[in-house]
Structures are given as C-alpha cells and as structure tokens.
C-alpha cells in the first residue's frame, strides 16, 4: 500500500472508515462480520482506522478495541469527540448531542480510551464544532489531552477554513476531515488549499458519494428505513432520479480507465493532492479489496478533466444535508 503523511505518522494512502459497521446505514453488522472486515483491512495494508464515540453510541469503538487491541502497534488509530449519545430525558434512550465543553471532551476521551482498550489515541478529532463554545476552548482542551499523553494529535471535522485557522493558532491541527468526492465539492472552496498551506492532512470521508459513485444504487426507495441517506435531500426520489443521468457517462470513463466506478472515485481523490487521504467504509470484504485496489489506478490529465466536467457542484442536484444537519456543520457552501 502506498503511504501518505498524517502529521507525524505515515499511513496507508487509503484508510478505513469504520462507521458503516455500527452506524447510519441500517442495522449494525454481526460482531463476526465486523471482526473479519477489520482484520482483512489490516492484513491488506490499511494502517489508518477511523472511528468515533458517536458511532453506535460507543459500539464501534468497542468493536475496534476488542478486535484490534492485539495489533495496536501496526496502525494509526483515529477517533472523535464532541458529538455523542446522551440520555437527555433519563429514559435510557440515547440521542445525538453536540457538546464541545472542555469537561465533556475530557470525559469522552476517558470513555473512548476504555472502549478502545488503548493507552493513547493517535488522532482525536473534534467531531463537530459546538458553536456555543469558542473553537479555541475546545481545541485548547484537546491540546491539554496531548500534553497529558492521552492523545497524540488533534483533528477537526466539518469546519471552514476560517475556523481551521483559529484552531490551528490555538494548538497545531494535524488533520481536517470532511466529506469530499466528485459528488461533494465544498472542500474546494477554501479548506483544501488552507490545509495544504498549513501542512494539515485532509481526510476525505464518503469518497464514493455514499454509494452513488459505485454505480449500483438505482432505487433509493429500497434503502433501509434507518439509513441516514433517507434524510439527505440529494437522495430524495426526484433529485436522485436526476442525478442518475450522470452515471452512464461516468461508467464509460471507468471502463476506459480499466477500473470499477468505486475505484475511479477513490483514485480521483488520490490524484487531487498528496495531502488527501480517503477513508471509504464498507461492510463487504469484496468491496474492501476493490476500494483498496484504487491505490493502483493511474488517471491521466484528460480523464481527470472529463470527471471534473461531468460530476461537480453544478451538475449534482440537491444539497448533501437537510436543514438541521446543515446548521450543525461549519463548512463553506457553494
């Protein structure tokens, strides 16, 4: 596997987003299936595993801790704080809460270390900026966790270039994570260039457009009732039908490039900059192997230009988040 720089770490050019195993796309996978997927990724050369306290309300961290603890020295471990499940009403039902107060971040880190069965987390992201707390306060608390030896570096998720600069002035930011693909181009407004300027790695989640760029999701009505995509405007019936018109030409480009549609999407990201690290997620072993083989796909300038012209912010219909979710992120919007 090719390597890329993530702060002081050298990691596989393609990491693994672990959310799918426990969260957001329907029922969590069985423990045995999750174990096979994680160990197969490790054996295939993946050295960046990405999780969060939110995923499965801790279940994803627990799975990773149980399965990968014996191999802890073989990979870079990333997790996230600042957004988690909380029993707000005292009825035992957890709901998602954004909370960036320093005392909450410290407690969340303690819980994550226990679930992950490790003494230190290599990269700890602020999952969402809690806009009721100055970014400097939240990042300062994470910097203190570095000084105490609980984490090794600090990251941010779904923030703007301006917020990144403010945070970086408070404590050095190692990585910024946000959604980025042919299908979602917001990072190109300012964040990508700012990361490059500051020496911050850019970690791209949902690199295959939440499945759209795999070319196989034709009928969104078949999605699981609990699938997060049911809340996303561009996956609503009419916008998605319009977006499907982009696929025939996209599939032709993949065929000409000698790769699968998913590999084309990931390879496009790898060619966009050496500081970009895609983290596709999957529950399927064959899809895992397919995704990782994208590291071997070479795209010429003409192919990159065709892709940029075909699928971009002007040709994709529908916003990526609904109004509520959009209010919770701090990203530039076209």
HELIX and SHEET records of a PDB file:
HELIX    1   1 UNK A   19  UNK A   21  5                                   3    
HELIX    2   2 UNK A   31  UNK A   43  1                                  13    
HELIX    3   3 UNK A   55  UNK A   58  5                                   4    
HELIX    4   4 UNK A   59  UNK A   68  1                                  10    
HELIX    5   5 UNK A   69  UNK A   74  5                                   6    
HELIX    6   6 UNK A  102  UNK A  116  1                                  15    
HELIX    7   7 UNK A  135  UNK A  147  1                                  13    
HELIX    8   8 UNK A  161  UNK A  170  1                                  10    
HELIX    9   9 UNK A  186  UNK A  188  5                                   3    
HELIX   10  10 UNK A  191  UNK A  198  1                                   8    
HELIX   11  11 UNK A  209  UNK A  214  5                                   6    
HELIX   12  12 UNK A  220  UNK A  222  5                                   3    
HELIX   13  13 UNK A  228  UNK A  231  5                                   4    
HELIX   14  14 UNK A  233  UNK A  235  5                                   3    
HELIX   15  15 UNK A  237  UNK A  243  1                                   7    
HELIX   16  16 UNK A  244  UNK A  246  5                                   3    
HELIX   17  17 UNK A  247  UNK A  257  1                                  11    
HELIX   18  18 UNK A  261  UNK A  272  1                                  12    
HELIX   19  19 UNK A  285  UNK A  292  1                                   8    
HELIX   20  20 UNK A  293  UNK A  296  5                                   4    
HELIX   21  21 UNK A  301  UNK A  310  1                                  10    
HELIX   22  22 UNK A  323  UNK A  328  1                                   6    
SHEET    1   A 2 UNK A   3  UNK A   6  0                                        
SHEET    2   A 2 UNK A   9  UNK A  12 -1                                        
SHEET    1   B 8 UNK A  16  UNK A  17  0                                        
SHEET    2   B 8 UNK A  48  UNK A  50  1                                        
SHEET    3   B 8 UNK A  76  UNK A  81  1                                        
SHEET    4   B 8 UNK A 123  UNK A 126  1                                        
SHEET    5   B 8 UNK A 154  UNK A 157  1                                        
SHEET    6   B 8 UNK A 173  UNK A 179  1                                        
SHEET    7   B 8 UNK A 201  UNK A 205  1                                        
SHEET    8   B 8 UNK A 276  UNK A 278  1                                        
SHEET    1   C 2 UNK A  83  UNK A  86  0                                        
SHEET    2   C 2 UNK A  95  UNK A  98 -1                                        
END                                                                             
